[in-house]
């Protein structure tokens, strides 16, 4: 954390700067795993000790170049909070989707939304995500769906998003893309990684004329394994391993 402290501007508190660095790293990892869509899609993170504020990307900066200083602190109404963030642009659709979930559930600290080809393809299939792989069984009867309503510019959609999300961590936005949440950056990243891989497998598997499904009993058993307390340490180890892939970029993204 010493290296992060060395790059922190004096006008930003340590907790917020550390959160900005972690979020910037997450943006770059989403780019590393090719889950980006030019300048669209978005990731947000609640500011530590400031439950009414969250960080989101400055619209127009590509994910592979995101820096801590590029992020914007906004409130649940989409207003830019700090003077040092004035002049930055926020994606309205990003604000609508993310603010709804952050506001509705205190345990949601990080939200990731993607538009990958495989994720959109599965979102357009009537049956949604199928139990075809171990990755997919993580979400067996354990994922939400939300009908497409057009580009999410209207704050009126927030209530329906929250209702559809319920207490799930992840959601498939019909004809649109994928969404994951977590009480930490590590958890949200873990969820979107598995969900994206499950969609990739499904699209490839459906090129076959016949598909094999595990039994309902095995599916139910496997999702319980994923939800056990033993999963959390693995999630944290996986996050640290992912960060090692971009460790040579730390000075840049923490600036």
C-alpha positions in Angstrom: 0.0 0.0 0.0 3.0 2.3 0.4 3.4 2.6 -3.4 -0.3 3.6 -3.6 0.2 6.2 -0.9 3.1 7.8 -2.8 0.8 8.4 -5.8 -2.2 9.7 -3.8 -3.1 13.4 -4.4 -3.2 15.3 -1.1 -6.8 16.4 -1.6 -8.1 12.8 -1.8 -8.5 10.7 1.4 -6.4 7.5 1.6 -9.5 5.2 1.7 -11.0 6.7 -1.4 -7.6 6.6 -3.2 -7.1 3.0 -2.5 -10.6 2.3 -3.8 -9.9 4.3 -6.9 -6.7 2.2 -7.5 -8.5 -1.1 -7.0 -11.3 0.0 -9.3 -8.9 1.2 -12.0 -7.2 -2.2 -11.8 -10.5 -4.0 -12.2 -11.3 -1.9 -15.3 -7.9 -3.0 -16.8 -8.5 -6.6 -15.9 -11.9 -6.5 -17.7 -10.0 -5.2 -20.7 -7.3 -7.9 -20.2 -10.0 -10.6 -20.5 -11.6 -8.9 -23.5 -14.9 -8.1 -21.8 -15.1 -4.5 -23.1 -17.3 -2.8 -25.7 -15.3 0.3 -26.9 -16.2 3.0 -24.4 -19.5 1.5 -23.3 -20.3 -0.7 -20.3 -19.2 0.3 -16.8 -18.1 -0.7 -13.4 -18.8 1.1 -10.1 -17.5 0.8 -6.5 -19.0 2.3 -3.4 -16.7 4.8 -1.7 -15.4 3.4 1.7 -17.2 5.1 4.6 -19.4 7.1 2.2 -22.4 4.9 1.5 -24.2 7.6 -0.5 -21.3 7.9 -3.0 -19.8 5.6 -5.6 -17.0 5.7 -8.2 -17.6 5.1 -11.9 -15.6 5.6 -15.0 -15.1 8.9 -16.8 -17.0 8.2 -20.1 -14.6 8.1 -23.0 -11.6 6.6 -21.4 -10.9 3.0 -22.6 -10.8 0.4 -19.9 -7.2 -0.6 -20.7 -6.0 2.9 -19.9 -8.2 3.6 -16.9 -6.4 5.4 -14.0 -7.5 6.2 -10.5 -7.7 9.9 -11.4 -10.0 9.1 -14.3 -12.8 7.8 -12.0 -15.7 10.1 -11.0 -17.3 10.2 -7.5 -21.1 10.6 -7.9 -24.1 10.3 -5.6 -27.2 8.2 -6.1 -28.8 11.0 -8.2 -25.9 11.1 -10.6 -24.4 14.4 -9.3 -20.7 14.7 -9.3 -19.7 15.1 -5.7 -16.2 16.6 -5.7 -14.7 19.7 -7.3 -11.7 17.7 -8.4 -14.0 15.5 -10.6 -15.8 18.4 -12.3 -15.6 18.4 -16.1 -15.6 14.6 -16.3 -18.5 12.9 -18.2 -20.5 10.1 -16.8 -22.4 7.5 -18.9 -26.1 8.1 -18.1 -27.1 4.5 -18.7 -24.3 3.5 -16.3 -25.6 5.8 -13.7 -29.2 4.5 -14.0 -28.2 0.8 -13.7 -25.6 1.1 -11.0 -27.3 3.7 -8.8 -30.4 1.5 -8.6 -28.5 -1.4 -7.2 -26.2 0.5 -4.9 -29.1 2.4 -3.5 -31.4 -0.6 -3.0 -28.9 -3.0 -1.3 -26.2 -1.9 1.2 -24.3 -5.2 0.6 -23.7 -4.3 -3.0 -20.3 -2.5 -3.1 -19.2 -3.3 -6.6 -21.2 -3.6 -9.9 -19.9 -4.8 -13.2 -21.9 -4.6 -16.5 -20.6 -6.0 -19.8 -21.7 -6.4 -23.4 -19.7 -9.3 -24.6 -20.8 -11.2 -27.7 -21.3 -14.5 -25.9 -23.1 -12.8 -23.0 -25.4 -11.0 -25.3 -26.0 -14.2 -27.3 -27.1 -16.1 -24.2 -29.2 -13.1 -23.1 -31.1 -13.4 -26.4 -31.8 -17.1 -26.0 -35.3 -17.9 -24.7 -34.0 -20.4 -22.1 -31.2 -18.1 -20.9 -28.2 -19.7 -19.2 -28.2 -23.5 -19.4 -26.6 -25.9 -17.0 -24.0 -27.1 -19.5 -20.8 -26.6 -17.6 -19.3 -26.4 -14.1 -19.1 -22.6 -14.6 -22.8 -22.4 -15.4 -23.8 -24.5 -12.4 -22.5 -21.7 -10.2 -25.7 -19.9 -11.4 -28.1 -22.8 -11.4 -31.4 -21.3 -10.2 -29.2 -18.6 -8.8 -29.3 -15.7 -11.3 -31.8 -12.9 -12.2 -33.2 -11.8 -15.5 -34.4 -8.4 -16.6 -36.3 -7.7 -19.8 -34.9 -5.2 -22.3 -36.5 -1.7 -22.2 -34.3 0.2 -24.5 -31.1 2.1 -23.6 -31.2 2.6 -19.9 -31.7 6.4 -19.9 -34.8 6.5 -17.8 -34.6 6.5 -14.0 -38.1 4.9 -14.0 -36.4 1.6 -15.0 -34.5 1.5 -11.7 -37.4 0.1 -9.6 -37.9 -2.8 -12.1 -34.2 -3.6 -12.1 -34.1 -3.8 -8.4 -37.3 -5.9 -8.2 -35.9 -8.4 -10.8 -32.5 -8.5 -9.1 -33.9 -9.6 -5.8 -31.2 -11.0 -3.6 -29.2 -12.5 -6.5 -25.6 -11.4 -7.2 -25.8 -11.7 -11.0 -28.3 -10.8 -13.7 -28.7 -11.4 -17.4 -30.1 -8.3 -19.1 -32.2 -9.7 -21.9 -30.9 -8.8 -25.4 -28.3 -6.6 -23.7 -25.6 -8.2 -21.6 -24.4 -9.4 -18.2 -24.2 -7.9 -14.8 -22.5 -9.0 -11.6 -22.3 -7.5 -8.1 -20.4 -8.2 -5.0 -19.6 -7.0 -1.5 -16.0 -6.5 -2.7 -14.2 -6.0 -6.0 -12.8 -9.5 -5.8 -16.3 -11.1 -5.5 -17.8 -9.0 -8.3 -14.9 -9.9 -10.6 -15.2 -13.6 -9.7 -18.9 -13.6 -10.5 -18.5 -11.9 -13.9 -15.6 -14.1 -14.8 -17.5 -17.3 -14.2 -20.7 -15.9 -15.9 -18.8 -14.9 -19.0 -17.0 -18.2 -19.2 -20.3 -20.1 -18.8 -21.8 -18.1 -21.7 -18.8 -18.8 -23.9 -19.1 -22.5 -23.2 -22.8 -22.4 -24.0 -22.5 -20.7 -27.3 -19.7 -23.2 -28.4 -21.7 -26.2 -27.1 -24.8 -25.3 -29.0 -23.0 -25.9 -32.2 -23.5 -29.6 -31.4 -26.7 -31.4 -32.4 -27.0 -33.1 -29.0 -26.3 -31.7 -25.6 -25.6 -33.6 -22.3 -27.0 -32.1 -19.1 -26.0 -33.1 -15.5 -28.8 -34.4 -13.4 -30.9 -31.9 -11.4 -29.6 -33.3 -8.2 -26.0 -32.7 -9.3 -26.8 -29.2 -10.4 -28.4 -28.4 -7.0 -25.4 -29.9 -5.2 -22.8 -28.0 -7.2 -24.4 -24.6 -6.7 -24.3 -25.2 -2.9 -20.6 -26.0 -3.2 -20.1 -22.7 -4.9 -22.0 -20.9 -2.2 -20.2 -22.5 0.7 -18.0 -20.5 3.1 -15.0 -22.2 1.6 -15.4 -20.2 -1.6 -14.5 -16.8 -0.1 -10.7 -17.5 0.5 -10.5 -18.9 -3.0 -12.1 -15.8 -4.4 -9.6 -13.6 -2.7 -6.6 -15.7 -3.9 -8.0 -15.6 -7.4 -8.3 -11.8 -7.3 -4.6 -11.5 -6.2 -3.6 -13.8 -8.9 -5.5 -11.7 -11.5 -3.8 -8.6 -10.2 -0.4 -10.2 -10.8 -1.2 -10.2 -14.5 -1.1 -6.4 -14.6 1.3 -5.7 -11.8 3.7 -3.9 -14.2 0.9 -1.4 -14.8 0.3 -0.5 -11.1 2.2 2.8 -11.1 0.2 3.9 -14.2 -3.3 2.9 -13.0 -2.6 4.3 -9.5 -2.1 7.8 -10.9 
